[in-house]
């Protein structure tokens, strides 16, 4: 990474106050240095990339015009906020982003007072910013509030709910629509920039307000004036919908014209009421490979900034996402009723090949998880076989639809739940910690967790064949490397699998934790059960192993509270069986970012941590001298190996 001497202006900016002390003539140079620094820093360890390159000028302009952190700037999601992090005192730590102990991958209130609102999921900025604007009005605080939302985030229903509320209240709030998917057409030039400044200026605003006051008592004239105004506005700019919703629309404006941005923002800062500024930016701006392919460069790993070569991690085999994608193609080839649905996660969910082979049966609904689930329910009503590919953390946003629109009506929708468990660098907002708990309590649901790659394929087929609401949850990354059978068959519903017979302790492992517990069971002669099904649970297997063992241990990559281990506890209590049970899973706290391995260690779910915890618990809680002596010997051996 280049030394900070290569960035003479940027290295002197430790806060937006430093930026605001610069002359306007220096800001273009700041933007150039900031863009070069982003390319340099992100190339070291990877991170979200293309979106941030597109918001360099916007971040500079916002912090130059607004008195942050007193004025609030709420960034949607956080993908686009890397320039904001650099300008707000986190420059030197940017290359640590997403790493253990490093900067948070998204916005985090605990990290900086300039992060006005924490966000990892999209489309929250407008609601949060409106709440802040209301608070400022209620407390008579002279504060300006800005929400920066990308056009992808505008596809979510929550954003439109917020817009509807914003337009009805008339509070002082600026919404910046960062339109980074549209090409800059002829409309985005000197004339459009001039028009944006004109429409945001005091003269136009005062004229508009005086005209409305003057004509308020002459209804026919007011209607005519409004119609004439809307007609002219429709000619001069591409959108009138925001004006109809109660926001004064300004734009579109070139989001890389720093001078135009600053002049327009200064005008808008002095205006009262709700406004929307439409800026058009280019994802990956200033880095040719990212401009040409912003999807690939959305969140690359480490790369060579000179050649654009991304350093690929070595893979031991296909990822679970790839296994799902191949399965979806196979079943779609065999059955024309199969349709695939994703809320804007085609690449991450492994659906690229499916979308190319079956475009008429591929539905990307945008960042609209609620709609994704209910449109699948509608398809299922009339004979299609919908498969919803969705991340665990994103399915949380559609929980009501899962219950009300799918499970209550017992509709055969398959949920392919990716990134279930601990995902790593994206951190607390993206960890798939809760899906077993929030699905287990829903009637009619079939919930499965594969122990390996082949089980993932067969469970997906089982779900599709079940004729009921069914979910298969699988982790990020690759499995243990088992052979994948091309022939598909259904597992018996609700039946677990004995992986190893032992004595003393029986480990009941769910999904990804089966592999983590295999060596432990072999080393200490324990029984290992691959539970496979969370709902319905194989209660018969639970009771059988309980009768033959001194204690049970449940292990899952999900929160302990209400998770799969809780289902085992309930089965034992229902049968009036009492013996020691240890529930291992994600603890009752949010697990922060790091590698997936770091996150597993933090949660105590790596193989070494599980071994220490289980043996210590066995020694302390299971009665009997023989058992204690056996446990003590094992602990001594473990300590000797570690030493």
Buried (B, 14 or more C-beta within 10 A) or exposed (E): EEEBEEBEBBBEBBBBEBBBEBEEEEBEBBBBBBBBBBBBBBBBBBBBBBBBBBBBBBBBBBBBBBBBBEBBBBBBBBBBBBBBBBBBBBBEBBBBBBBBEBBBBBBBEEBBEBBBBBBBBBBBBBBBBBBBBBBBBEEEEEBBBBBBBBBBBBBBBBBBEBBEBBBEBEBBBBBBBBBBEEEBEEBBEEEBBEBBBBBBBEEBBEEBEEBEEEBEEEEEEBEEBBEEBEEEBEEBBBBBEBBEBBBBBBBBBBBBBBBBBBBBBBBBBEBEBBBBBBBBBBBBBBBEBBBEBBEBBBBBBBBEBEEBEBEEEEEEBBBBBBBBBBBBBBBBEEEEEBBBBBBBBBBBBBBBEBBEEBEEBBBBBBBBBBBBBBBBBEBBEEEBBBBBBBBBBBBBBBBEBBBEBBBBEEBBBBBBBBBBBBBBBBBBBBBBBBBBBBBBEBEBBBBBBBBBBBBBBBBBBBBBBBEBBBBBBBBBBBBBEBEBEEEBEEBEBBEBBEBBBBEBBBBBBBBBBBBBBBEBBEEBBBBBBBBBBBBEBBBEBBBBBBEEBBBBBBBBBBBBBBBBBBBBBBBBEEEEBEEBBBBBBBBEEEBBBBBBEBBBBBBBBBBEBBBBBBBBBBBEEBEEEEBBEBBEEBBEEBEEEEE
